Amino acid sequence: MSTTQKTPHNEACGSDKHKEHLCYLQYEGYHFGHKAEYKALVQDAQYICRNCGRTARSADNLCDPVAL
């Protein structure tokens, strides 16, 4: 996948904070320009998203989180 191609995100997410979810951040390429900040969001993951399978330290960064 090239860096210009965007990965999909959960457009149906009803959260007011969807722009803070990992799927949206990756869609926008946040992980390329903010590697340390993105790493902090996923390091020592405590939750997994039932929608996309991404893992995060905080449930606030996932559309449909469940504790690991």
PDB file of N, H, CA, C and O in Angstrom:
ATOM      1  N   MET A   1       0.850  -1.176   0.000  1.00  0.00           N
ATOM      2  CA  MET A   1       0.000   0.000   0.000  1.00  0.00           C
ATOM      3  C   MET A   1       0.894   1.237   0.000  1.00  0.00           C
ATOM      4  O   MET A   1       1.812   1.335   0.815  1.00  0.00           O
ATOM      5  N   SER A   2       0.645   2.152  -0.877  1.00  0.00           N
ATOM      6  H   SER A   2      -0.100   2.072  -1.539  1.00  0.00           H
ATOM      7  CA  SER A   2       1.437   3.376  -0.917  1.00  0.00           C
ATOM      8  C   SER A   2       0.975   4.327   0.165  1.00  0.00           C
ATOM      9  O   SER A   2      -0.131   4.192   0.689  1.00  0.00           O
ATOM     10  N   THR A   3       1.827   5.296   0.504  1.00  0.00           N
ATOM     11  H   THR A   3       2.726   5.405   0.079  1.00  0.00           H
ATOM     12  CA  THR A   3       1.486   6.244   1.555  1.00  0.00           C
ATOM     13  C   THR A   3       0.404   7.220   1.115  1.00  0.00           C
ATOM     14  O   THR A   3      -0.164   7.922   1.951  1.00  0.00           O
ATOM     15  N   THR A   4       0.108   7.279  -0.178  1.00  0.00           N
ATOM     16  H   THR A   4       0.570   6.709  -0.858  1.00  0.00           H
ATOM     17  CA  THR A   4      -0.933   8.187  -0.660  1.00  0.00           C
ATOM     18  C   THR A   4      -2.312   7.538  -0.631  1.00  0.00           C
ATOM     19  O   THR A   4      -3.325   8.233  -0.708  1.00  0.00           O
ATOM     20  N   GLN A   5      -2.358   6.211  -0.521  1.00  0.00           N
ATOM     21  H   GLN A   5      -1.535   5.647  -0.458  1.00  0.00           H
ATOM     22  CA  GLN A   5      -3.631   5.504  -0.473  1.00  0.00           C
ATOM     23  C   GLN A   5      -4.132   5.486   0.967  1.00  0.00           C
ATOM     24  O   GLN A   5      -3.401   5.086   1.873  1.00  0.00           O
ATOM     25  N   LYS A   6      -5.372   5.915   1.183  1.00  0.00           N
ATOM     26  H   LYS A   6      -5.966   6.239   0.447  1.00  0.00           H
ATOM     27  CA  LYS A   6      -5.923   5.969   2.530  1.00  0.00           C
ATOM     28  C   LYS A   6      -6.552   4.631   2.904  1.00  0.00           C
ATOM     29  O   LYS A   6      -7.213   3.987   2.089  1.00  0.00           O
ATOM     30  N   THR A   7      -6.331   4.226   4.157  1.00  0.00           N
ATOM     31  H   THR A   7      -5.794   4.749   4.819  1.00  0.00           H
ATOM     32  CA  THR A   7      -6.972   3.031   4.673  1.00  0.00           C
ATOM     33  C   THR A   7      -8.404   3.385   5.052  1.00  0.00           C
ATOM     34  O   THR A   7      -8.679   4.541   5.375  1.00  0.00           O
ATOM     35  N   PRO A   8      -9.312   2.435   5.022  1.00  0.00           N
ATOM     36  CA  PRO A   8     -10.696   2.748   5.376  1.00  0.00           C
ATOM     37  C   PRO A   8     -10.851   3.032   6.868  1.00  0.00           C
ATOM     38  O   PRO A   8     -10.048   2.587   7.688  1.00  0.00           O
ATOM     39  N   HIS A   9     -11.894   3.777   7.199  1.00  0.00           N
ATOM     40  H   HIS A   9     -12.546   4.138   6.532  1.00  0.00           H
ATOM     41  CA  HIS A   9     -12.241   3.997   8.599  1.00  0.00           C
ATOM     42  C   HIS A   9     -13.743   3.807   8.741  1.00  0.00           C
ATOM     43  O   HIS A   9     -14.464   3.735   7.745  1.00  0.00           O
ATOM     44  N   ASN A  10     -14.203   3.728   9.954  1.00  0.00           N
ATOM     45  H   ASN A  10     -13.618   3.787  10.763  1.00  0.00           H
ATOM     46  CA  ASN A  10     -15.608   3.456  10.242  1.00  0.00           C
ATOM     47  C   ASN A  10     -16.443   4.724  10.062  1.00  0.00           C
ATOM     48  O   ASN A  10     -16.675   5.460  11.021  1.00  0.00           O
ATOM     49  N   GLU A  11     -16.885   4.972   8.854  1.00  0.00           N
ATOM     50  H   GLU A  11     -16.697   4.373   8.075  1.00  0.00           H
ATOM     51  CA  GLU A  11     -17.677   6.169   8.570  1.00  0.00           C
ATOM     52  C   GLU A  11     -19.024   6.158   9.278  1.00  0.00           C
ATOM     53  O   GLU A  11     -19.654   7.204   9.431  1.00  0.00           O
ATOM     54  N   ALA A  12     -19.467   4.982   9.710  1.00  0.00           N
ATOM     55  H   ALA A  12     -18.955   4.132   9.586  1.00  0.00           H
ATOM     56  CA  ALA A  12     -20.758   4.863  10.399  1.00  0.00           C
ATOM     57  C   ALA A  12     -20.643   5.107  11.903  1.00  0.00           C
ATOM     58  O   ALA A  12     -21.653   5.087  12.606  1.00  0.00           O
ATOM     59  N   CYS A  13     -19.449   5.332  12.400  1.00  0.00           N
ATOM     60  H   CYS A  13     -18.628   5.348  11.829  1.00  0.00           H
ATOM     61  CA  CYS A  13     -19.256   5.566  13.834  1.00  0.00           C
ATOM     62  C   CYS A  13     -20.037   6.802  14.256  1.00  0.00           C
ATOM     63  O   CYS A  13     -19.910   7.862  13.643  1.00  0.00           O
ATOM     64  N   GLY A  14     -20.839   6.666  15.294  1.00  0.00           N
ATOM     65  H   GLY A  14     -20.942   5.804  15.792  1.00  0.00           H
ATOM     66  CA  GLY A  14     -21.673   7.765  15.751  1.00  0.00           C
ATOM     67  C   GLY A  14     -21.054   8.617  16.844  1.00  0.00           C
ATOM     68  O   GLY A  14     -21.697   9.534  17.354  1.00  0.00           O
ATOM     69  N   SER A  15     -19.810   8.325  17.210  1.00  0.00           N
ATOM     70  H   SER A  15     -19.288   7.580  16.795  1.00  0.00           H
ATOM     71  CA  SER A  15     -19.152   9.054  18.286  1.00  0.00           C
ATOM     72  C   SER A  15     -18.788  10.475  17.863  1.00  0.00           C
ATOM     73  O   SER A  15     -18.344  10.711  16.739  1.00  0.00           O
ATOM     74  N   ASP A  16     -18.984  11.414  18.784  1.00  0.00           N
ATOM     75  H   ASP A  16     -19.344  11.222  19.697  1.00  0.00           H
ATOM     76  CA  ASP A  16     -18.554  12.796  18.545  1.00  0.00           C
ATOM     77  C   ASP A  16     -17.032  12.890  18.500  1.00  0.00           C
ATOM     78  O   ASP A  16     -16.482  13.879  18.014  1.00  0.00           O
ATOM     79  N   LYS A  17     -16.359  11.870  19.004  1.00  0.00           N
ATOM     80  H   LYS A  17     -16.806  11.067  19.398  1.00  0.00           H
ATOM     81  CA  LYS A  17     -14.899  11.874  19.067  1.00  0.00           C
ATOM     82  C   LYS A  17     -14.274  10.918  18.051  1.00  0.00           C
ATOM     83  O   LYS A  17     -13.154  10.450  18.253  1.00  0.00           O
ATOM     84  N   HIS A  18     -14.984  10.628  16.969  1.00  0.00           N
ATOM     85  H   HIS A  18     -15.894  11.009  16.805  1.00  0.00           H
ATOM     86  CA  HIS A  18     -14.451   9.690  15.974  1.00  0.00           C
ATOM     87  C   HIS A  18     -13.106  10.146  15.419  1.00  0.00           C
ATOM     88  O   HIS A  18     -12.288   9.305  15.046  1.00  0.00           O
ATOM     89  N   LYS A  19     -12.858  11.428  15.353  1.00  0.00           N
ATOM     90  H   LYS A  19     -13.523  12.111  15.656  1.00  0.00           H
ATOM     91  CA  LYS A  19     -11.583  11.928  14.826  1.00  0.00           C
ATOM     92  C   LYS A  19     -10.411  11.604  15.751  1.00  0.00           C
ATOM     93  O   LYS A  19      -9.260  11.862  15.399  1.00  0.00           O
ATOM     94  N   GLU A  20     -10.691  11.038  16.939  1.00  0.00           N
ATOM     95  H   GLU A  20     -11.626  10.828  17.225  1.00  0.00           H
ATOM     96  CA  GLU A  20      -9.644  10.600  17.861  1.00  0.00           C
ATOM     97  C   GLU A  20      -9.462   9.083  17.818  1.00  0.00           C
ATOM     98  O   GLU A  20      -8.586   8.547  18.496  1.00  0.00           O
ATOM     99  N   HIS A  21     -10.272   8.395  17.036  1.00  0.00           N
ATOM    100  H   HIS A  21     -10.984   8.830  16.484  1.00  0.00           H
ATOM    101  CA  HIS A  21     -10.187   6.940  16.937  1.00  0.00           C
ATOM    102  C   HIS A  21      -9.044   6.543  16.013  1.00  0.00           C
ATOM    103  O   HIS A  21      -8.745   7.233  15.039  1.00  0.00           O
ATOM    104  N   LEU A  22      -8.408   5.414  16.337  1.00  0.00           N
ATOM    105  H   LEU A  22      -8.651   4.854  17.129  1.00  0.00           H
ATOM    106  CA  LEU A  22      -7.250   4.967  15.563  1.00  0.00           C
ATOM    107  C   LEU A  22      -7.554   4.777  14.087  1.00  0.00           C
ATOM    108  O   LEU A  22      -6.719   5.102  13.243  1.00  0.00           O
ATOM    109  N   CYS A  23      -8.730   4.260  13.759  1.00  0.00           N
ATOM    110  H   CYS A  23      -9.408   3.996  14.445  1.00  0.00           H
ATOM    111  CA  CYS A  23      -9.040   4.043  12.344  1.00  0.00           C
ATOM    112  C   CYS A  23      -9.060   5.370  11.586  1.00  0.00           C
ATOM    113  O   CYS A  23      -8.595   5.442  10.448  1.00  0.00           O
ATOM    114  N   TYR A  24      -9.599   6.424  12.214  1.00  0.00           N
ATOM    115  H   TYR A  24      -9.977   6.365  13.138  1.00  0.00           H
ATOM    116  CA  TYR A  24      -9.635   7.734  11.565  1.00  0.00           C
ATOM    117  C   TYR A  24      -8.236   8.352  11.511  1.00  0.00           C
ATOM    118  O   TYR A  24      -7.843   8.921  10.493  1.00  0.00           O
ATOM    119  N   LEU A  25      -7.492   8.237  12.606  1.00  0.00           N
ATOM    120  H   LEU A  25      -7.811   7.775  13.433  1.00  0.00           H
ATOM    121  CA  LEU A  25      -6.138   8.801  12.628  1.00  0.00           C
ATOM    122  C   LEU A  25      -5.271   8.158  11.554  1.00  0.00           C
ATOM    123  O   LEU A  25      -4.508   8.843  10.873  1.00  0.00           O
ATOM    124  N   GLN A  26      -5.388   6.847  11.405  1.00  0.00           N
ATOM    125  H   GLN A  26      -6.007   6.290  11.958  1.00  0.00           H
ATOM    126  CA  GLN A  26      -4.611   6.173  10.371  1.00  0.00           C
ATOM    127  C   GLN A  26      -5.098   6.575   8.978  1.00  0.00           C
ATOM    128  O   GLN A  26      -4.293   6.758   8.065  1.00  0.00           O
ATOM    129  N   TYR A  27      -6.406   6.711   8.818  1.00  0.00           N
ATOM    130  H   TYR A  27      -7.061   6.562   9.560  1.00  0.00           H
ATOM    131  CA  TYR A  27      -6.992   7.162   7.552  1.00  0.00           C
ATOM    132  C   TYR A  27      -6.394   8.509   7.135  1.00  0.00           C
ATOM    133  O   TYR A  27      -6.131   8.742   5.955  1.00  0.00           O
ATOM    134  N   GLU A  28      -6.185   9.381   8.107  1.00  0.00           N
ATOM    135  H   GLU A  28      -6.398   9.191   9.065  1.00  0.00           H
ATOM    136  CA  GLU A  28      -5.628  10.709   7.834  1.00  0.00           C
ATOM    137  C   GLU A  28      -4.103  10.721   7.739  1.00  0.00           C
ATOM    138  O   GLU A  28      -3.516  11.759   7.433  1.00  0.00           O
ATOM    139  N   GLY A  29      -3.453   9.585   7.997  1.00  0.00           N
ATOM    140  H   GLY A  29      -3.930   8.742   8.246  1.00  0.00           H
ATOM    141  CA  GLY A  29      -2.002   9.516   7.909  1.00  0.00           C
ATOM    142  C   GLY A  29      -1.276  10.027   9.135  1.00  0.00           C
ATOM    143  O   GLY A  29      -0.078  10.306   9.082  1.00  0.00           O
ATOM    144  N   TYR A  30      -1.995  10.152  10.240  1.00  0.00           N
ATOM    145  H   TYR A  30      -2.968   9.926  10.283  1.00  0.00           H
ATOM    146  CA  TYR A  30      -1.419  10.669  11.487  1.00  0.00           C
ATOM    147  C   TYR A  30      -0.184   9.877  11.907  1.00  0.00           C
ATOM    148  O   TYR A  30       0.785  10.450  12.405  1.00  0.00           O
ATOM    149  N   HIS A  31      -0.219   8.575  11.709  1.00  0.00           N
ATOM    150  H   HIS A  31      -1.007   8.110  11.304  1.00  0.00           H
ATOM    151  CA  HIS A  31       0.871   7.700  12.136  1.00  0.00           C
ATOM    152  C   HIS A  31       2.178   7.963  11.380  1.00  0.00           C
ATOM    153  O   HIS A  31       3.246   7.587  11.862  1.00  0.00           O
ATOM    154  N   PHE A  32       2.115   8.590  10.224  1.00  0.00           N
ATOM    155  H   PHE A  32       1.247   8.895   9.833  1.00  0.00           H
ATOM    156  CA  PHE A  32       3.331   8.921   9.470  1.00  0.00           C
ATOM    157  C   PHE A  32       4.025  10.153  10.037  1.00  0.00           C
ATOM    158  O   PHE A  32       5.249  10.168  10.170  1.00  0.00           O
ATOM    159  N   GLY A  33       3.268  11.168  10.367  1.00  0.00           N
ATOM    160  H   GLY A  33       2.274  11.155  10.260  1.00  0.00           H
ATOM    161  CA  GLY A  33       3.846  12.428  10.829  1.00  0.00           C
ATOM    162  C   GLY A  33       3.992  12.556  12.328  1.00  0.00           C
ATOM    163  O   GLY A  33       4.665  13.466  12.810  1.00  0.00           O
ATOM    164  N   HIS A  34       3.364  11.648  13.082  1.00  0.00           N
ATOM    165  H   HIS A  34       2.817  10.908  12.691  1.00  0.00           H
ATOM    166  CA  HIS A  34       3.375  11.729  14.545  1.00  0.00           C
ATOM    167  C   HIS A  34       3.638  10.343  15.137  1.00  0.00           C
ATOM    168  O   HIS A  34       2.839   9.822  15.915  1.00  0.00           O
ATOM    169  N   LYS A  35       4.759   9.766  14.755  1.00  0.00           N
ATOM    170  H   LYS A  35       5.408  10.188  14.122  1.00  0.00           H
ATOM    171  CA  LYS A  35       5.041   8.377  15.132  1.00  0.00           C
ATOM    172  C   LYS A  35       5.064   8.167  16.641  1.00  0.00           C
ATOM    173  O   LYS A  35       4.468   7.207  17.130  1.00  0.00           O
ATOM    174  N   ALA A  36       5.721   9.019  17.376  1.00  0.00           N
ATOM    175  H   ALA A  36       6.205   9.798  16.979  1.00  0.00           H
ATOM    176  CA  ALA A  36       5.818   8.844  18.837  1.00  0.00           C
ATOM    177  C   ALA A  36       4.446   8.969  19.494  1.00  0.00           C
ATOM    178  O   ALA A  36       4.116   8.199  20.396  1.00  0.00           O
ATOM    179  N   GLU A  37       3.650   9.933  19.044  1.00  0.00           N
ATOM    180  H   GLU A  37       3.918  10.558  18.311  1.00  0.00           H
ATOM    181  CA  GLU A  37       2.317  10.131  19.615  1.00  0.00           C
ATOM    182  C   GLU A  37       1.408   8.946  19.292  1.00  0.00           C
ATOM    183  O   GLU A  37       0.644   8.496  20.145  1.00  0.00           O
ATOM    184  N   TYR A  38       1.491   8.441  18.056  1.00  0.00           N
ATOM    185  H   TYR A  38       2.112   8.807  17.363  1.00  0.00           H
ATOM    186  CA  TYR A  38       0.681   7.290  17.662  1.00  0.00           C
ATOM    187  C   TYR A  38       1.106   6.049  18.453  1.00  0.00           C
ATOM    188  O   TYR A  38       0.266   5.274  18.909  1.00  0.00           O
ATOM    189  N   LYS A  39       2.406   5.876  18.605  1.00  0.00           N
ATOM    190  H   LYS A  39       3.089   6.505  18.234  1.00  0.00           H
ATOM    191  CA  LYS A  39       2.916   4.742  19.373  1.00  0.00           C
ATOM    192  C   LYS A  39       2.387   4.779  20.805  1.00  0.00           C
ATOM    193  O   LYS A  39       2.041   3.736  21.361  1.00  0.00           O
ATOM    194  N   ALA A  40       2.320   5.952  21.401  1.00  0.00           N
ATOM    195  H   ALA A  40       2.601   6.799  20.950  1.00  0.00           H
ATOM    196  CA  ALA A  40       1.802   6.081  22.764  1.00  0.00           C
ATOM    197  C   ALA A  40       0.333   5.662  22.850  1.00  0.00           C
ATOM    198  O   ALA A  40      -0.106   5.168  23.888  1.00  0.00           O
ATOM    199  N   LEU A  41      -0.420   5.850  21.783  1.00  0.00           N
ATOM    200  H   LEU A  41      -0.064   6.252  20.940  1.00  0.00           H
ATOM    201  CA  LEU A  41      -1.834   5.469  21.769  1.00  0.00           C
ATOM    202  C   LEU A  41      -2.027   3.957  21.715  1.00  0.00           C
ATOM    203  O   LEU A  41      -3.027   3.442  22.215  1.00  0.00           O
ATOM    204  N   VAL A  42      -1.079   3.246  21.114  1.00  0.00           N
ATOM    205  H   VAL A  42      -0.267   3.665  20.708  1.00  0.00           H
ATOM    206  CA  VAL A  42      -1.251   1.808  20.916  1.00  0.00           C
ATOM    207  C   VAL A  42      -0.394   0.948  21.839  1.00  0.00           C
ATOM    208  O   VAL A  42      -0.675  -0.236  22.025  1.00  0.00           O
ATOM    209  N   GLN A  43       0.646   1.539  22.414  1.00  0.00           N
ATOM    210  H   GLN A  43       0.874   2.500  22.263  1.00  0.00           H
ATOM    211  CA  GLN A  43       1.542   0.789  23.282  1.00  0.00           C
ATOM    212  C   GLN A  43       0.810   0.335  24.545  1.00  0.00           C
ATOM    213  O   GLN A  43      -0.013   1.077  25.081  1.00  0.00           O
ATOM    214  N   ASP A  44       1.094  -0.847  25.012  1.00  0.00           N
ATOM    215  H   ASP A  44       1.762  -1.450  24.577  1.00  0.00           H
ATOM    216  CA  ASP A  44       0.446  -1.430  26.194  1.00  0.00           C
ATOM    217  C   ASP A  44      -1.070  -1.451  26.030  1.00  0.00           C
ATOM    218  O   ASP A  44      -1.813  -1.051  26.927  1.00  0.00           O
ATOM    219  N   ALA A  45      -1.505  -1.917  24.887  1.00  0.00           N
ATOM    220  H   ALA A  45      -0.902  -2.242  24.159  1.00  0.00           H
ATOM    221  CA  ALA A  45      -2.936  -1.931  24.544  1.00  0.00           C
ATOM    222  C   ALA A  45      -3.758  -2.681  25.592  1.00  0.00           C
ATOM    223  O   ALA A  45      -3.369  -3.743  26.076  1.00  0.00           O
ATOM    224  N   GLN A  46      -4.899  -2.095  25.923  1.00  0.00           N
ATOM    225  H   GLN A  46      -5.215  -1.232  25.530  1.00  0.00           H
ATOM    226  CA  GLN A  46      -5.829  -2.679  26.879  1.00  0.00           C
ATOM    227  C   GLN A  46      -7.177  -3.016  26.230  1.00  0.00           C
ATOM    228  O   GLN A  46      -7.998  -3.715  26.824  1.00  0.00           O
ATOM    229  N   TYR A  47      -7.403  -2.509  24.994  1.00  0.00           N
ATOM    230  H   TYR A  47      -6.736  -1.941  24.511  1.00  0.00           H
ATOM    231  CA  TYR A  47      -8.681  -2.674  24.307  1.00  0.00           C
ATOM    232  C   TYR A  47      -8.459  -3.050  22.852  1.00  0.00           C
ATOM    233  O   TYR A  47      -7.431  -2.724  22.257  1.00  0.00           O
ATOM    234  N   ILE A  48      -9.437  -3.737  22.296  1.00  0.00           N
ATOM    235  H   ILE A  48     -10.271  -4.002  22.780  1.00  0.00           H
ATOM    236  CA  ILE A  48      -9.446  -4.060  20.876  1.00  0.00           C
ATOM    237  C   ILE A  48     -10.778  -3.589  20.298  1.00  0.00           C
ATOM    238  O   ILE A  48     -11.811  -3.676  20.962  1.00  0.00           O
ATOM    239  N   CYS A  49     -10.755  -3.098  19.081  1.00  0.00           N
ATOM    240  H   CYS A  49      -9.916  -3.027  18.541  1.00  0.00           H
ATOM    241  CA  CYS A  49     -11.968  -2.620  18.419  1.00  0.00           C
ATOM    242  C   CYS A  49     -12.673  -3.802  17.743  1.00  0.00           C
ATOM    243  O   CYS A  49     -12.063  -4.529  16.960  1.00  0.00           O
ATOM    244  N   ARG A  50     -13.937  -3.983  18.048  1.00  0.00           N
ATOM    245  H   ARG A  50     -14.433  -3.392  18.684  1.00  0.00           H
ATOM    246  CA  ARG A  50     -14.712  -5.055  17.412  1.00  0.00           C
ATOM    247  C   ARG A  50     -15.003  -4.739  15.948  1.00  0.00           C
ATOM    248  O   ARG A  50     -15.406  -5.622  15.192  1.00  0.00           O
ATOM    249  N   ASN A  51     -14.803  -3.500  15.550  1.00  0.00           N
ATOM    250  H   ASN A  51     -14.475  -2.783  16.165  1.00  0.00           H
ATOM    251  CA  ASN A  51     -15.057  -3.106  14.168  1.00  0.00           C
ATOM    252  C   ASN A  51     -13.848  -3.373  13.266  1.00  0.00           C
ATOM    253  O   ASN A  51     -13.970  -4.030  12.232  1.00  0.00           O
ATOM    254  N   CYS A  52     -12.686  -2.858  13.664  1.00  0.00           N
ATOM    255  H   CYS A  52     -12.587  -2.324  14.503  1.00  0.00           H
ATOM    256  CA  CYS A  52     -11.522  -2.942  12.768  1.00  0.00           C
ATOM    257  C   CYS A  52     -10.408  -3.848  13.265  1.00  0.00           C
ATOM    258  O   CYS A  52      -9.517  -4.203  12.494  1.00  0.00           O
ATOM    259  N   GLY A  53     -10.438  -4.232  14.538  1.00  0.00           N
ATOM    260  H   GLY A  53     -11.162  -3.943  15.165  1.00  0.00           H
ATOM    261  CA  GLY A  53      -9.402  -5.091  15.086  1.00  0.00           C
ATOM    262  C   GLY A  53      -8.168  -4.360  15.593  1.00  0.00           C
ATOM    263  O   GLY A  53      -7.231  -5.003  16.065  1.00  0.00           O
ATOM    264  N   ARG A  54      -8.142  -3.041  15.507  1.00  0.00           N
ATOM    265  H   ARG A  54      -8.904  -2.518  15.124  1.00  0.00           H
ATOM    266  CA  ARG A  54      -7.010  -2.296  16.034  1.00  0.00           C
ATOM    267  C   ARG A  54      -7.025  -2.363  17.563  1.00  0.00           C
ATOM    268  O   ARG A  54      -8.080  -2.526  18.176  1.00  0.00           O
ATOM    269  N   THR A  55      -5.843  -2.236  18.166  1.00  0.00           N
ATOM    270  H   THR A  55      -4.986  -2.104  17.668  1.00  0.00           H
ATOM    271  CA  THR A  55      -5.738  -2.238  19.620  1.00  0.00           C
ATOM    272  C   THR A  55      -5.233  -0.888  20.092  1.00  0.00           C
ATOM    273  O   THR A  55      -4.475  -0.213  19.394  1.00  0.00           O
ATOM    274  N   ALA A  56      -5.667  -0.498  21.302  1.00  0.00           N
ATOM    275  H   ALA A  56      -6.282  -1.046  21.869  1.00  0.00           H
ATOM    276  CA  ALA A  56      -5.292   0.801  21.854  1.00  0.00           C
ATOM    277  C   ALA A  56      -5.187   0.724  23.367  1.00  0.00           C
ATOM    278  O   ALA A  56      -5.769  -0.150  24.009  1.00  0.00           O
ATOM    279  N   ARG A  57      -4.443   1.646  23.909  1.00  0.00           N
ATOM    280  H   ARG A  57      -3.971   2.357  23.388  1.00  0.00           H
ATOM    281  CA  ARG A  57      -4.314   1.745  25.362  1.00  0.00           C
ATOM    282  C   ARG A  57      -5.628   2.203  25.984  1.00  0.00           C
ATOM    283  O   ARG A  57      -5.993   1.742  27.065  1.00  0.00           O
ATOM    284  N   SER A  58      -6.339   3.104  25.314  1.00  0.00           N
ATOM    285  H   SER A  58      -6.042   3.479  24.436  1.00  0.00           H
ATOM    286  CA  SER A  58      -7.580   3.667  25.844  1.00  0.00           C
ATOM    287  C   SER A  58      -8.768   3.285  24.965  1.00  0.00           C
ATOM    288  O   SER A  58      -8.663   3.263  23.739  1.00  0.00           O
ATOM    289  N   ALA A  59      -9.880   2.988  25.596  1.00  0.00           N
ATOM    290  H   ALA A  59      -9.965   3.006  26.592  1.00  0.00           H
ATOM    291  CA  ALA A  59     -11.112   2.687  24.858  1.00  0.00           C
ATOM    292  C   ALA A  59     -11.578   3.906  24.066  1.00  0.00           C
ATOM    293  O   ALA A  59     -12.300   3.765  23.079  1.00  0.00           O
ATOM    294  N   ASP A  60     -11.172   5.094  24.492  1.00  0.00           N
ATOM    295  H   ASP A  60     -10.586   5.209  25.294  1.00  0.00           H
ATOM    296  CA  ASP A  60     -11.581   6.329  23.810  1.00  0.00           C
ATOM    297  C   ASP A  60     -11.051   6.439  22.392  1.00  0.00           C
ATOM    298  O   ASP A  60     -11.543   7.253  21.610  1.00  0.00           O
ATOM    299  N   ASN A  61     -10.058   5.634  22.051  1.00  0.00           N
ATOM    300  H   ASN A  61      -9.659   4.973  22.687  1.00  0.00           H
ATOM    301  CA  ASN A  61      -9.452   5.700  20.732  1.00  0.00           C
ATOM    302  C   ASN A  61      -9.947   4.624  19.776  1.00  0.00           C
ATOM    303  O   ASN A  61      -9.322   4.371  18.747  1.00  0.00           O
ATOM    304  N   LEU A  62     -11.082   3.981  20.116  1.00  0.00           N
ATOM    305  H   LEU A  62     -11.590   4.187  20.952  1.00  0.00           H
ATOM    306  CA  LEU A  62     -11.644   2.924  19.287  1.00  0.00           C
ATOM    307  C   LEU A  62     -13.143   3.135  19.117  1.00  0.00           C
ATOM    308  O   LEU A  62     -13.798   3.678  20.006  1.00  0.00           O
ATOM    309  N   CYS A  63     -13.685   2.711  17.988  1.00  0.00           N
ATOM    310  H   CYS A  63     -13.153   2.269  17.266  1.00  0.00           H
ATOM    311  CA  CYS A  63     -15.117   2.868  17.709  1.00  0.00           C
ATOM    312  C   CYS A  63     -15.991   1.935  18.544  1.00  0.00           C
ATOM    313  O   CYS A  63     -17.036   2.336  19.057  1.00  0.00           O
ATOM    314  N   ASP A  64     -15.549   0.691  18.670  1.00  0.00           N
ATOM    315  H   ASP A  64     -14.700   0.366  18.253  1.00  0.00           H
ATOM    316  CA  ASP A  64     -16.346  -0.331  19.367  1.00  0.00           C
ATOM    317  C   ASP A  64     -15.423  -1.159  20.241  1.00  0.00           C
ATOM    318  O   ASP A  64     -15.162  -2.324  19.941  1.00  0.00           O
ATOM    319  N   PRO A  65     -14.916  -0.555  21.344  1.00  0.00           N
ATOM    320  CA  PRO A  65     -13.892  -1.222  22.149  1.00  0.00           C
ATOM    321  C   PRO A  65     -14.435  -2.320  23.058  1.00  0.00           C
ATOM    322  O   PRO A  65     -15.578  -2.280  23.515  1.00  0.00           O
ATOM    323  N   VAL A  66     -13.575  -3.291  23.297  1.00  0.00           N
ATOM    324  H   VAL A  66     -12.648  -3.323  22.925  1.00  0.00           H
ATOM    325  CA  VAL A  66     -13.817  -4.336  24.285  1.00  0.00           C
ATOM    326  C   VAL A  66     -12.467  -4.591  24.958  1.00  0.00           C
ATOM    327  O   VAL A  66     -11.427  -4.597  24.300  1.00  0.00           O
ATOM    328  N   ALA A  67     -12.496  -4.800  26.272  1.00  0.00           N
ATOM    329  H   ALA A  67     -13.341  -4.795  26.807  1.00  0.00           H
ATOM    330  CA  ALA A  67     -11.255  -5.034  27.021  1.00  0.00           C
ATOM    331  C   ALA A  67     -10.585  -6.309  26.564  1.00  0.00           C
ATOM    332  O   ALA A  67     -11.247  -7.300  26.258  1.00  0.00           O
ATOM    333  N   LEU A  68      -9.272  -6.274  26.520  1.00  0.00           N
ATOM    334  H   LEU A  68      -8.734  -5.469  26.768  1.00  0.00           H
ATOM    335  CA  LEU A  68      -8.496  -7.477  26.161  1.00  0.00           C
ATOM    336  C   LEU A  68      -8.400  -8.396  27.365  1.00  0.00           C
ATOM    337  O   LEU A  68      -7.790  -9.462  27.281  1.00  0.00           O
TER     338      LEU A  68
END
